[in-house]
Amino acid sequence: MIKRVIKSAINGTINGNNIKQSILDILSKSEKPLSTQEIAYQLNKSWHTIIRYCLDLQTEDKIFKFSLGRISAWQVKNG
């Protein structure tokens, strides 16, 4: 049981890093800011998952957010 919990925690971290990198890749290739929903659609992930990782990336000062009414749009920070 404990091994299964530890394995899940490790896989979650690896998966989380992959999702963050995928978000950065998508935003880097985009010519315009992308909404959370657009990113979620491209990665085939839920909106909730993507907003969580986008907020993490924002806290890490790698991306920034535009608010367009109730929609959040994201863009990679340059430099």
mmCIF file of the N, C-alpha and C atoms, coordinates in Angstrom:
data_MODEL
# 
_entry.id   MODEL 
# 
loop_
_atom_site.group_PDB 
_atom_site.id 
_atom_site.type_symbol 
_atom_site.label_atom_id 
_atom_site.label_alt_id 
_atom_site.label_comp_id 
_atom_site.label_asym_id 
_atom_site.label_entity_id 
_atom_site.label_seq_id 
_atom_site.pdbx_PDB_ins_code 
_atom_site.Cartn_x 
_atom_site.Cartn_y 
_atom_site.Cartn_z 
_atom_site.occupancy 
_atom_site.B_iso_or_equiv 
_atom_site.pdbx_formal_charge 
_atom_site.auth_seq_id 
_atom_site.auth_comp_id 
_atom_site.auth_asym_id 
_atom_site.auth_atom_id 
_atom_site.pdbx_PDB_model_num 
ATOM 1   N N  . MET A 1 1  ? 0.822   -1.198 0.000   1.00 0.00 ? 1  MET A N  1 
ATOM 2   C CA . MET A 1 1  ? 0.000   0.000  0.000   1.00 0.00 ? 1  MET A CA 1 
ATOM 3   C C  . MET A 1 1  ? 0.868   1.264  0.000   1.00 0.00 ? 1  MET A C  1 
ATOM 4   N N  . ILE A 1 2  ? 1.867   1.316  0.872   1.00 0.00 ? 2  ILE A N  1 
ATOM 5   C CA . ILE A 1 2  ? 2.729   2.495  0.950   1.00 0.00 ? 2  ILE A CA 1 
ATOM 6   C C  . ILE A 1 2  ? 3.509   2.675  -0.342  1.00 0.00 ? 2  ILE A C  1 
ATOM 7   N N  . LYS A 1 3  ? 3.997   1.569  -0.923  1.00 0.00 ? 3  LYS A N  1 
ATOM 8   C CA . LYS A 1 3  ? 4.731   1.663  -2.181  1.00 0.00 ? 3  LYS A CA 1 
ATOM 9   C C  . LYS A 1 3  ? 3.859   2.256  -3.273  1.00 0.00 ? 3  LYS A C  1 
ATOM 10  N N  . ARG A 1 4  ? 2.588   1.892  -3.290  1.00 0.00 ? 4  ARG A N  1 
ATOM 11  C CA . ARG A 1 4  ? 1.669   2.405  -4.304  1.00 0.00 ? 4  ARG A CA 1 
ATOM 12  C C  . ARG A 1 4  ? 1.464   3.909  -4.142  1.00 0.00 ? 4  ARG A C  1 
ATOM 13  N N  . VAL A 1 5  ? 1.359   4.389  -2.897  1.00 0.00 ? 5  VAL A N  1 
ATOM 14  C CA . VAL A 1 5  ? 1.182   5.819  -2.630  1.00 0.00 ? 5  VAL A CA 1 
ATOM 15  C C  . VAL A 1 5  ? 2.426   6.593  -3.049  1.00 0.00 ? 5  VAL A C  1 
ATOM 16  N N  . ILE A 1 6  ? 3.600   6.066  -2.714  1.00 0.00 ? 6  ILE A N  1 
ATOM 17  C CA . ILE A 1 6  ? 4.852   6.724  -3.100  1.00 0.00 ? 6  ILE A CA 1 
ATOM 18  C C  . ILE A 1 6  ? 4.995   6.761  -4.616  1.00 0.00 ? 6  ILE A C  1 
ATOM 19  N N  . LYS A 1 7  ? 4.693   5.643  -5.272  1.00 0.00 ? 7  LYS A N  1 
ATOM 20  C CA . LYS A 1 7  ? 4.777   5.592  -6.735  1.00 0.00 ? 7  LYS A CA 1 
ATOM 21  C C  . LYS A 1 7  ? 3.831   6.608  -7.367  1.00 0.00 ? 7  LYS A C  1 
ATOM 22  N N  . SER A 1 8  ? 2.613   6.739  -6.831  1.00 0.00 ? 8  SER A N  1 
ATOM 23  C CA . SER A 1 8  ? 1.655   7.715  -7.361  1.00 0.00 ? 8  SER A CA 1 
ATOM 24  C C  . SER A 1 8  ? 2.170   9.132  -7.187  1.00 0.00 ? 8  SER A C  1 
ATOM 25  N N  . ALA A 1 9  ? 2.766   9.410  -6.045  1.00 0.00 ? 9  ALA A N  1 
ATOM 26  C CA . ALA A 1 9  ? 3.300   10.757 -5.797  1.00 0.00 ? 9  ALA A CA 1 
ATOM 27  C C  . ALA A 1 9  ? 4.425   11.072 -6.767  1.00 0.00 ? 9  ALA A C  1 
ATOM 28  N N  . ILE A 1 10 ? 5.309   10.116 -6.999  1.00 0.00 ? 10 ILE A N  1 
ATOM 29  C CA . ILE A 1 10 ? 6.421   10.323 -7.939  1.00 0.00 ? 10 ILE A CA 1 
ATOM 30  C C  . ILE A 1 10 ? 5.889   10.520 -9.348  1.00 0.00 ? 10 ILE A C  1 
ATOM 31  N N  . ASN A 1 11 ? 4.959   9.692  -9.778  1.00 0.00 ? 11 ASN A N  1 
ATOM 32  C CA . ASN A 1 11 ? 4.387   9.814  -11.120 1.00 0.00 ? 11 ASN A CA 1 
ATOM 33  C C  . ASN A 1 11 ? 3.645   11.130 -11.281 1.00 0.00 ? 11 ASN A C  1 
ATOM 34  N N  . GLY A 1 12 ? 2.982   11.590 -10.233 1.00 0.00 ? 12 GLY A N  1 
ATOM 35  C CA . GLY A 1 12 ? 2.277   12.868 -10.299 1.00 0.00 ? 12 GLY A CA 1 
ATOM 36  C C  . GLY A 1 12 ? 3.231   14.011 -10.532 1.00 0.00 ? 12 GLY A C  1 
ATOM 37  N N  . THR A 1 13 ? 4.380   13.991 -9.892  1.00 0.00 ? 13 THR A N  1 
ATOM 38  C CA . THR A 1 13 ? 5.378   15.040 -10.067 1.00 0.00 ? 13 THR A CA 1 
ATOM 39  C C  . THR A 1 13 ? 5.933   15.013 -11.480 1.00 0.00 ? 13 THR A C  1 
ATOM 40  N N  . ILE A 1 14 ? 6.274   13.836 -11.960 1.00 0.00 ? 14 ILE A N  1 
ATOM 41  C CA . ILE A 1 14 ? 6.806   13.715 -13.323 1.00 0.00 ? 14 ILE A CA 1 
ATOM 42  C C  . ILE A 1 14 ? 5.759   14.179 -14.324 1.00 0.00 ? 14 ILE A C  1 
ATOM 43  N N  . ASN A 1 15 ? 4.522   13.725 -14.159 1.00 0.00 ? 15 ASN A N  1 
ATOM 44  C CA . ASN A 1 15 ? 3.450   14.121 -15.057 1.00 0.00 ? 15 ASN A CA 1 
ATOM 45  C C  . ASN A 1 15 ? 3.231   15.634 -14.992 1.00 0.00 ? 15 ASN A C  1 
ATOM 46  N N  . GLY A 1 16 ? 3.282   16.192 -13.779 1.00 0.00 ? 16 GLY A N  1 
ATOM 47  C CA . GLY A 1 16 ? 3.105   17.637 -13.625 1.00 0.00 ? 16 GLY A CA 1 
ATOM 48  C C  . GLY A 1 16 ? 4.172   18.419 -14.353 1.00 0.00 ? 16 GLY A C  1 
ATOM 49  N N  . ASN A 1 17 ? 5.414   17.962 -14.275 1.00 0.00 ? 17 ASN A N  1 
ATOM 50  C CA . ASN A 1 17 ? 6.496   18.638 -14.991 1.00 0.00 ? 17 ASN A CA 1 
ATOM 51  C C  . ASN A 1 17 ? 6.294   18.532 -16.490 1.00 0.00 ? 17 ASN A C  1 
ATOM 52  N N  . ASN A 1 18 ? 5.809   17.389 -16.956 1.00 0.00 ? 18 ASN A N  1 
ATOM 53  C CA . ASN A 1 18 ? 5.536   17.223 -18.387 1.00 0.00 ? 18 ASN A CA 1 
ATOM 54  C C  . ASN A 1 18 ? 4.423   18.151 -18.845 1.00 0.00 ? 18 ASN A C  1 
ATOM 55  N N  . ILE A 1 19 ? 3.395   18.293 -18.022 1.00 0.00 ? 19 ILE A N  1 
ATOM 56  C CA . ILE A 1 19 ? 2.297   19.187 -18.379 1.00 0.00 ? 19 ILE A CA 1 
ATOM 57  C C  . ILE A 1 19 ? 2.795   20.629 -18.432 1.00 0.00 ? 19 ILE A C  1 
ATOM 58  N N  . LYS A 1 20 ? 3.571   21.030 -17.449 1.00 0.00 ? 20 LYS A N  1 
ATOM 59  C CA . LYS A 1 20 ? 4.109   22.393 -17.450 1.00 0.00 ? 20 LYS A CA 1 
ATOM 60  C C  . LYS A 1 20 ? 4.945   22.643 -18.697 1.00 0.00 ? 20 LYS A C  1 
ATOM 61  N N  . GLN A 1 21 ? 5.802   21.702 -19.046 1.00 0.00 ? 21 GLN A N  1 
ATOM 62  C CA . GLN A 1 21 ? 6.643   21.870 -20.238 1.00 0.00 ? 21 GLN A CA 1 
ATOM 63  C C  . GLN A 1 21 ? 5.790   21.923 -21.495 1.00 0.00 ? 21 GLN A C  1 
ATOM 64  N N  . SER A 1 22 ? 4.749   21.105 -21.549 1.00 0.00 ? 22 SER A N  1 
ATOM 65  C CA . SER A 1 22 ? 3.852   21.112 -22.707 1.00 0.00 ? 22 SER A CA 1 
ATOM 66  C C  . SER A 1 22 ? 3.140   22.452 -22.835 1.00 0.00 ? 22 SER A C  1 
ATOM 67  N N  . ILE A 1 23 ? 2.721   23.015 -21.713 1.00 0.00 ? 23 ILE A N  1 
ATOM 68  C CA . ILE A 1 23 ? 2.076   24.336 -21.732 1.00 0.00 ? 23 ILE A CA 1 
ATOM 69  C C  . ILE A 1 23 ? 3.055   25.380 -22.246 1.00 0.00 ? 23 ILE A C  1 
ATOM 70  N N  . LEU A 1 24 ? 4.279   25.356 -21.731 1.00 0.00 ? 24 LEU A N  1 
ATOM 71  C CA . LEU A 1 24 ? 5.293   26.314 -22.188 1.00 0.00 ? 24 LEU A CA 1 
ATOM 72  C C  . LEU A 1 24 ? 5.571   26.154 -23.683 1.00 0.00 ? 24 LEU A C  1 
ATOM 73  N N  . ASP A 1 25 ? 5.638   24.919 -24.167 1.00 0.00 ? 25 ASP A N  1 
ATOM 74  C CA . ASP A 1 25 ? 5.875   24.668 -25.596 1.00 0.00 ? 25 ASP A CA 1 
ATOM 75  C C  . ASP A 1 25 ? 4.752   25.232 -26.446 1.00 0.00 ? 25 ASP A C  1 
ATOM 76  N N  . ILE A 1 26 ? 3.520   24.976 -26.046 1.00 0.00 ? 26 ILE A N  1 
ATOM 77  C CA . ILE A 1 26 ? 2.356   25.467 -26.807 1.00 0.00 ? 26 ILE A CA 1 
ATOM 78  C C  . ILE A 1 26 ? 2.335   26.991 -26.836 1.00 0.00 ? 26 ILE A C  1 
ATOM 79  N N  . LEU A 1 27 ? 2.553   27.607 -25.669 1.00 0.00 ? 27 LEU A N  1 
ATOM 80  C CA . LEU A 1 27 ? 2.522   29.067 -25.614 1.00 0.00 ? 27 LEU A CA 1 
ATOM 81  C C  . LEU A 1 27 ? 3.688   29.693 -26.378 1.00 0.00 ? 27 LEU A C  1 
ATOM 82  N N  . SER A 1 28 ? 4.843   29.050 -26.362 1.00 0.00 ? 28 SER A N  1 
ATOM 83  C CA . SER A 1 28 ? 6.010   29.570 -27.087 1.00 0.00 ? 28 SER A CA 1 
ATOM 84  C C  . SER A 1 28 ? 5.784   29.573 -28.591 1.00 0.00 ? 28 SER A C  1 
ATOM 85  N N  . LYS A 1 29 ? 5.066   28.584 -29.081 1.00 0.00 ? 29 LYS A N  1 
ATOM 86  C CA . LYS A 1 29 ? 4.816   28.457 -30.524 1.00 0.00 ? 29 LYS A CA 1 
ATOM 87  C C  . LYS A 1 29 ? 3.648   29.313 -31.003 1.00 0.00 ? 29 LYS A C  1 
ATOM 88  N N  . SER A 1 30 ? 2.843   29.794 -30.070 1.00 0.00 ? 30 SER A N  1 
ATOM 89  C CA . SER A 1 30 ? 1.657   30.560 -30.443 1.00 0.00 ? 30 SER A CA 1 
ATOM 90  C C  . SER A 1 30 ? 2.023   32.024 -30.710 1.00 0.00 ? 30 SER A C  1 
ATOM 91  N N  . GLU A 1 31 ? 1.403   32.593 -31.719 1.00 0.00 ? 31 GLU A N  1 
ATOM 92  C CA . GLU A 1 31 ? 1.634   34.001 -32.049 1.00 0.00 ? 31 GLU A CA 1 
ATOM 93  C C  . GLU A 1 31 ? 0.771   34.933 -31.199 1.00 0.00 ? 31 GLU A C  1 
ATOM 94  N N  . LYS A 1 32 ? -0.179  34.357 -30.467 1.00 0.00 ? 32 LYS A N  1 
ATOM 95  C CA . LYS A 1 32 ? -1.087  35.160 -29.644 1.00 0.00 ? 32 LYS A CA 1 
ATOM 96  C C  . LYS A 1 32 ? -1.287  34.457 -28.301 1.00 0.00 ? 32 LYS A C  1 
ATOM 97  N N  . PRO A 1 33 ? -1.749  35.198 -27.297 1.00 0.00 ? 33 PRO A N  1 
ATOM 98  C CA . PRO A 1 33 ? -2.074  34.547 -26.024 1.00 0.00 ? 33 PRO A CA 1 
ATOM 99  C C  . PRO A 1 33 ? -3.161  33.491 -26.242 1.00 0.00 ? 33 PRO A C  1 
ATOM 100 N N  . LEU A 1 34 ? -3.114  32.421 -25.465 1.00 0.00 ? 34 LEU A N  1 
ATOM 101 C CA . LEU A 1 34 ? -4.107  31.352 -25.572 1.00 0.00 ? 34 LEU A CA 1 
ATOM 102 C C  . LEU A 1 34 ? -4.910  31.263 -24.287 1.00 0.00 ? 34 LEU A C  1 
ATOM 103 N N  . SER A 1 35 ? -6.190  30.976 -24.428 1.00 0.00 ? 35 SER A N  1 
ATOM 104 C CA . SER A 1 35 ? -7.035  30.818 -23.252 1.00 0.00 ? 35 SER A CA 1 
ATOM 105 C C  . SER A 1 35 ? -6.735  29.475 -22.582 1.00 0.00 ? 35 SER A C  1 
ATOM 106 N N  . THR A 1 36 ? -7.147  29.375 -21.353 1.00 0.00 ? 36 THR A N  1 
ATOM 107 C CA . THR A 1 36 ? -6.986  28.129 -20.617 1.00 0.00 ? 36 THR A CA 1 
ATOM 108 C C  . THR A 1 36 ? -7.677  26.997 -21.376 1.00 0.00 ? 36 THR A C  1 
ATOM 109 N N  . GLN A 1 37 ? -8.850  27.273 -21.899 1.00 0.00 ? 37 GLN A N  1 
ATOM 110 C CA . GLN A 1 37 ? -9.614  26.248 -22.626 1.00 0.00 ? 37 GLN A CA 1 
ATOM 111 C C  . GLN A 1 37 ? -8.893  25.807 -23.901 1.00 0.00 ? 37 GLN A C  1 
ATOM 112 N N  . GLU A 1 38 ? -8.285  26.743 -24.613 1.00 0.00 ? 38 GLU A N  1 
ATOM 113 C CA . GLU A 1 38 ? -7.534  26.386 -25.827 1.00 0.00 ? 38 GLU A CA 1 
ATOM 114 C C  . GLU A 1 38 ? -6.343  25.484 -25.492 1.00 0.00 ? 38 GLU A C  1 
ATOM 115 N N  . ILE A 1 39 ? -5.653  25.790 -24.413 1.00 0.00 ? 39 ILE A N  1 
ATOM 116 C CA . ILE A 1 39 ? -4.520  24.960 -23.998 1.00 0.00 ? 39 ILE A CA 1 
ATOM 117 C C  . ILE A 1 39 ? -5.016  23.579 -23.593 1.00 0.00 ? 39 ILE A C  1 
ATOM 118 N N  . ALA A 1 40 ? -6.100  23.544 -22.824 1.00 0.00 ? 40 ALA A N  1 
ATOM 119 C CA . ALA A 1 40 ? -6.678  22.268 -22.372 1.00 0.00 ? 40 ALA A CA 1 
ATOM 120 C C  . ALA A 1 40 ? -7.071  21.408 -23.568 1.00 0.00 ? 40 ALA A C  1 
ATOM 121 N N  . TYR A 1 41 ? -7.663  22.016 -24.574 1.00 0.00 ? 41 TYR A N  1 
ATOM 122 C CA . TYR A 1 41 ? -8.073  21.279 -25.773 1.00 0.00 ? 41 TYR A CA 1 
ATOM 123 C C  . TYR A 1 41 ? -6.857  20.691 -26.491 1.00 0.00 ? 41 TYR A C  1 
ATOM 124 N N  . GLN A 1 42 ? -5.802  21.476 -26.649 1.00 0.00 ? 42 GLN A N  1 
ATOM 125 C CA . GLN A 1 42 ? -4.610  20.996 -27.349 1.00 0.00 ? 42 GLN A CA 1 
ATOM 126 C C  . GLN A 1 42 ? -3.906  19.868 -26.603 1.00 0.00 ? 42 GLN A C  1 
ATOM 127 N N  . LEU A 1 43 ? -3.965  19.894 -25.279 1.00 0.00 ? 43 LEU A N  1 
ATOM 128 C CA . LEU A 1 43 ? -3.293  18.863 -24.479 1.00 0.00 ? 43 LEU A CA 1 
ATOM 129 C C  . LEU A 1 43 ? -4.223  17.722 -24.082 1.00 0.00 ? 43 LEU A C  1 
ATOM 130 N N  . ASN A 1 44 ? -5.488  17.844 -24.450 1.00 0.00 ? 44 ASN A N  1 
ATOM 131 C CA . ASN A 1 44 ? -6.486  16.824 -24.103 1.00 0.00 ? 44 ASN A CA 1 
ATOM 132 C C  . ASN A 1 44 ? -6.543  16.617 -22.587 1.00 0.00 ? 44 ASN A C  1 
ATOM 133 N N  . LYS A 1 45 ? -6.547  17.728 -21.859 1.00 0.00 ? 45 LYS A N  1 
ATOM 134 C CA . LYS A 1 45 ? -6.631  17.730 -20.395 1.00 0.00 ? 45 LYS A CA 1 
ATOM 135 C C  . LYS A 1 45 ? -7.823  18.589 -19.990 1.00 0.00 ? 45 LYS A C  1 
ATOM 136 N N  . SER A 1 46 ? -8.232  18.468 -18.744 1.00 0.00 ? 46 SER A N  1 
ATOM 137 C CA . SER A 1 46 ? -9.353  19.265 -18.261 1.00 0.00 ? 46 SER A CA 1 
ATOM 138 C C  . SER A 1 46 ? -8.930  20.722 -18.050 1.00 0.00 ? 46 SER A C  1 
ATOM 139 N N  . TRP A 1 47 ? -9.909  21.608 -18.093 1.00 0.00 ? 47 TRP A N  1 
ATOM 140 C CA . TRP A 1 47 ? -9.668  23.021 -17.846 1.00 0.00 ? 47 TRP A CA 1 
ATOM 141 C C  . TRP A 1 47 ? -9.054  23.199 -16.468 1.00 0.00 ? 47 TRP A C  1 
ATOM 142 N N  . HIS A 1 48 ? -9.599  22.484 -15.491 1.00 0.00 ? 48 HIS A N  1 
ATOM 143 C CA . HIS A 1 48 ? -9.133  22.607 -14.109 1.00 0.00 ? 48 HIS A CA 1 
ATOM 144 C C  . HIS A 1 48 ? -7.655  22.230 -13.981 1.00 0.00 ? 48 HIS A C  1 
ATOM 145 N N  . THR A 1 49 ? -7.235  21.179 -14.641 1.00 0.00 ? 49 THR A N  1 
ATOM 146 C CA . THR A 1 49 ? -5.826  20.764 -14.613 1.00 0.00 ? 49 THR A CA 1 
ATOM 147 C C  . THR A 1 49 ? -4.938  21.850 -15.201 1.00 0.00 ? 49 THR A C  1 
ATOM 148 N N  . ILE A 1 50 ? -5.342  22.389 -16.327 1.00 0.00 ? 50 ILE A N  1 
ATOM 149 C CA . ILE A 1 50 ? -4.519  23.393 -17.014 1.00 0.00 ? 50 ILE A CA 1 
ATOM 150 C C  . ILE A 1 50 ? -4.443  24.691 -16.220 1.00 0.00 ? 50 ILE A C  1 
ATOM 151 N N  . ILE A 1 51 ? -5.543  25.137 -15.636 1.00 0.00 ? 51 ILE A N  1 
ATOM 152 C CA . ILE A 1 51 ? -5.488  26.381 -14.869 1.00 0.00 ? 51 ILE A CA 1 
ATOM 153 C C  . ILE A 1 51 ? -4.554  26.217 -13.673 1.00 0.00 ? 51 ILE A C  1 
ATOM 154 N N  . ARG A 1 52 ? -4.569  25.047 -13.068 1.00 0.00 ? 52 ARG A N  1 
ATOM 155 C CA . ARG A 1 52 ? -3.686  24.786 -11.920 1.00 0.00 ? 52 ARG A CA 1 
ATOM 156 C C  . ARG A 1 52 ? -2.219  24.920 -12.316 1.00 0.00 ? 52 ARG A C  1 
ATOM 157 N N  . TYR A 1 53 ? -1.850  24.312 -13.452 1.00 0.00 ? 53 TYR A N  1 
ATOM 158 C CA . TYR A 1 53 ? -0.454  24.371 -13.878 1.00 0.00 ? 53 TYR A CA 1 
ATOM 159 C C  . TYR A 1 53 ? -0.089  25.744 -14.433 1.00 0.00 ? 53 TYR A C  1 
ATOM 160 N N  . CYS A 1 54 ? -1.029  26.427 -15.066 1.00 0.00 ? 54 CYS A N  1 
ATOM 161 C CA . CYS A 1 54 ? -0.753  27.800 -15.530 1.00 0.00 ? 54 CYS A CA 1 
ATOM 162 C C  . CYS A 1 54 ? -0.503  28.727 -14.345 1.00 0.00 ? 54 CYS A C  1 
ATOM 163 N N  . LEU A 1 55 ? -1.283  28.563 -13.284 1.00 0.00 ? 55 LEU A N  1 
ATOM 164 C CA . LEU A 1 55 ? -1.058  29.387 -12.097 1.00 0.00 ? 55 LEU A CA 1 
ATOM 165 C C  . LEU A 1 55 ? 0.300   29.078 -11.467 1.00 0.00 ? 55 LEU A C  1 
ATOM 166 N N  . ASP A 1 56 ? 0.698   27.803 -11.471 1.00 0.00 ? 56 ASP A N  1 
ATOM 167 C CA . ASP A 1 56 ? 2.042   27.441 -11.000 1.00 0.00 ? 56 ASP A CA 1 
ATOM 168 C C  . ASP A 1 56 ? 3.112   28.126 -11.833 1.00 0.00 ? 56 ASP A C  1 
ATOM 169 N N  . LEU A 1 57 ? 2.956   28.077 -13.160 1.00 0.00 ? 57 LEU A N  1 
ATOM 170 C CA . LEU A 1 57 ? 3.934   28.706 -14.058 1.00 0.00 ? 57 LEU A CA 1 
ATOM 171 C C  . LEU A 1 57 ? 3.959   30.225 -13.877 1.00 0.00 ? 57 LEU A C  1 
ATOM 172 N N  . GLN A 1 58 ? 2.803   30.806 -13.598 1.00 0.00 ? 58 GLN A N  1 
ATOM 173 C CA . GLN A 1 58 ? 2.749   32.244 -13.336 1.00 0.00 ? 58 GLN A CA 1 
ATOM 174 C C  . GLN A 1 58 ? 3.508   32.562 -12.053 1.00 0.00 ? 58 GLN A C  1 
ATOM 175 N N  . THR A 1 59 ? 3.330   31.759 -11.033 1.00 0.00 ? 59 THR A N  1 
ATOM 176 C CA . THR A 1 59 ? 4.045   31.949 -9.766  1.00 0.00 ? 59 THR A CA 1 
ATOM 177 C C  . THR A 1 59 ? 5.549   31.808 -9.965  1.00 0.00 ? 59 THR A C  1 
ATOM 178 N N  . GLU A 1 60 ? 5.950   30.919 -10.877 1.00 0.00 ? 60 GLU A N  1 
ATOM 179 C CA . GLU A 1 60 ? 7.371   30.729 -11.195 1.00 0.00 ? 60 GLU A CA 1 
ATOM 180 C C  . GLU A 1 60 ? 7.899   31.812 -12.130 1.00 0.00 ? 60 GLU A C  1 
ATOM 181 N N  . ASP A 1 61 ? 7.046   32.768 -12.497 1.00 0.00 ? 61 ASP A N  1 
ATOM 182 C CA . ASP A 1 61 ? 7.400   33.910 -13.345 1.00 0.00 ? 61 ASP A CA 1 
ATOM 183 C C  . ASP A 1 61 ? 7.812   33.484 -14.760 1.00 0.00 ? 61 ASP A C  1 
ATOM 184 N N  . LYS A 1 62 ? 7.165   32.424 -15.277 1.00 0.00 ? 62 LYS A N  1 
ATOM 185 C CA . LYS A 1 62 ? 7.464   31.951 -16.630 1.00 0.00 ? 62 LYS A CA 1 
ATOM 186 C C  . LYS A 1 62 ? 6.400   32.379 -17.643 1.00 0.00 ? 62 LYS A C  1 
ATOM 187 N N  . ILE A 1 63 ? 5.180   32.597 -17.179 1.00 0.00 ? 63 ILE A N  1 
ATOM 188 C CA . ILE A 1 63 ? 4.099   33.056 -18.054 1.00 0.00 ? 63 ILE A CA 1 
ATOM 189 C C  . ILE A 1 63 ? 3.322   34.153 -17.327 1.00 0.00 ? 63 ILE A C  1 
ATOM 190 N N  . PHE A 1 64 ? 2.541   34.907 -18.100 1.00 0.00 ? 64 PHE A N  1 
ATOM 191 C CA . PHE A 1 64 ? 1.670   35.869 -17.460 1.00 0.00 ? 64 PHE A CA 1 
ATOM 192 C C  . PHE A 1 64 ? 0.274   35.754 -18.031 1.00 0.00 ? 64 PHE A C  1 
ATOM 193 N N  . LYS A 1 65 ? -0.686  36.299 -17.275 1.00 0.00 ? 65 LYS A N  1 
ATOM 194 C CA . LYS A 1 65 ? -2.098  36.131 -17.574 1.00 0.00 ? 65 LYS A CA 1 
ATOM 195 C C  . LYS A 1 65 ? -2.731  37.442 -17.985 1.00 0.00 ? 65 LYS A C  1 
ATOM 196 N N  . PHE A 1 66 ? -3.586  37.348 -19.005 1.00 0.00 ? 66 PHE A N  1 
ATOM 197 C CA . PHE A 1 66 ? -4.470  38.443 -19.391 1.00 0.00 ? 66 PHE A CA 1 
ATOM 198 C C  . PHE A 1 66 ? -5.867  38.037 -18.964 1.00 0.00 ? 66 PHE A C  1 
ATOM 199 N N  . SER A 1 67 ? -6.618  38.963 -18.430 1.00 0.00 ? 67 SER A N  1 
ATOM 200 C CA . SER A 1 67 ? -8.018  38.689 -18.136 1.00 0.00 ? 67 SER A CA 1 
ATOM 201 C C  . SER A 1 67 ? -8.865  39.382 -19.187 1.00 0.00 ? 67 SER A C  1 
ATOM 202 N N  . LEU A 1 68 ? -9.632  38.589 -19.887 1.00 0.00 ? 68 LEU A N  1 
ATOM 203 C CA . LEU A 1 68 ? -10.539 39.105 -20.912 1.00 0.00 ? 68 LEU A CA 1 
ATOM 204 C C  . LEU A 1 68 ? -11.959 38.794 -20.441 1.00 0.00 ? 68 LEU A C  1 
ATOM 205 N N  . GLY A 1 69 ? -12.501 39.669 -19.611 1.00 0.00 ? 69 GLY A N  1 
ATOM 206 C CA . GLY A 1 69 ? -13.783 39.362 -18.990 1.00 0.00 ? 69 GLY A CA 1 
ATOM 207 C C  . GLY A 1 69 ? -13.587 38.202 -18.030 1.00 0.00 ? 69 GLY A C  1 
ATOM 208 N N  . ARG A 1 70 ? -14.312 37.115 -18.265 1.00 0.00 ? 70 ARG A N  1 
ATOM 209 C CA . ARG A 1 70 ? -14.195 35.935 -17.412 1.00 0.00 ? 70 ARG A CA 1 
ATOM 210 C C  . ARG A 1 70 ? -13.201 34.912 -17.961 1.00 0.00 ? 70 ARG A C  1 
ATOM 211 N N  . ILE A 1 71 ? -12.546 35.236 -19.052 1.00 0.00 ? 71 ILE A N  1 
ATOM 212 C CA . ILE A 1 71 ? -11.613 34.306 -19.695 1.00 0.00 ? 71 ILE A CA 1 
ATOM 213 C C  . ILE A 1 71 ? -10.184 34.696 -19.342 1.00 0.00 ? 71 ILE A C  1 
ATOM 214 N N  . SER A 1 72 ? -9.385  33.687 -18.996 1.00 0.00 ? 72 SER A N  1 
ATOM 215 C CA . SER A 1 72 ? -7.956  33.901 -18.754 1.00 0.00 ? 72 SER A CA 1 
ATOM 216 C C  . SER A 1 72 ? -7.192  33.494 -19.997 1.00 0.00 ? 72 SER A C  1 
ATOM 217 N N  . ALA A 1 73 ? -6.314  34.362 -20.450 1.00 0.00 ? 73 ALA A N  1 
ATOM 218 C CA . ALA A 1 73 ? -5.437  34.057 -21.584 1.00 0.00 ? 73 ALA A CA 1 
ATOM 219 C C  . ALA A 1 73 ? -3.995  34.135 -21.078 1.00 0.00 ? 73 ALA A C  1 
ATOM 220 N N  . TRP A 1 74 ? -3.153  33.281 -21.622 1.00 0.00 ? 74 TRP A N  1 
ATOM 221 C CA . TRP A 1 74 ? -1.785  33.129 -21.123 1.00 0.00 ? 74 TRP A CA 1 
ATOM 222 C C  . TRP A 1 74 ? -0.773  33.370 -22.225 1.00 0.00 ? 74 TRP A C  1 
ATOM 223 N N  . GLN A 1 75 ? 0.389   33.906 -21.822 1.00 0.00 ? 75 GLN A N  1 
ATOM 224 C CA . GLN A 1 75 ? 1.473   34.133 -22.760 1.00 0.00 ? 75 GLN A CA 1 
ATOM 225 C C  . GLN A 1 75 ? 2.793   33.932 -22.045 1.00 0.00 ? 75 GLN A C  1 
ATOM 226 N N  . VAL A 1 76 ? 3.785   33.416 -22.769 1.00 0.00 ? 76 VAL A N  1 
ATOM 227 C CA . VAL A 1 76 ? 5.111   33.198 -22.207 1.00 0.00 ? 76 VAL A CA 1 
ATOM 228 C C  . VAL A 1 76 ? 5.789   34.539 -22.015 1.00 0.00 ? 76 VAL A C  1 
ATOM 229 N N  . LYS A 1 77 ? 6.503   34.673 -20.895 1.00 0.00 ? 77 LYS A N  1 
ATOM 230 C CA . LYS A 1 77 ? 7.307   35.875 -20.669 1.00 0.00 ? 77 LYS A CA 1 
ATOM 231 C C  . LYS A 1 77 ? 8.580   35.785 -21.486 1.00 0.00 ? 77 LYS A C  1 
ATOM 232 N N  . ASN A 1 78 ? 8.948   36.879 -22.100 1.00 0.00 ? 78 ASN A N  1 
ATOM 233 C CA . ASN A 1 78 ? 10.205  36.923 -22.876 1.00 0.00 ? 78 ASN A CA 1 
ATOM 234 C C  . ASN A 1 78 ? 11.347  37.337 -21.968 1.00 0.00 ? 78 ASN A C  1 
ATOM 235 N N  . GLY A 1 79 ? 12.470  36.627 -22.125 1.00 0.00 ? 79 GLY A N  1 
ATOM 236 C CA . GLY A 1 79 ? 13.668  36.999 -21.389 1.00 0.00 ? 79 GLY A CA 1 
ATOM 237 C C  . GLY A 1 79 ? 13.730  36.463 -20.055 1.00 0.00 ? 79 GLY A C  1 
# 
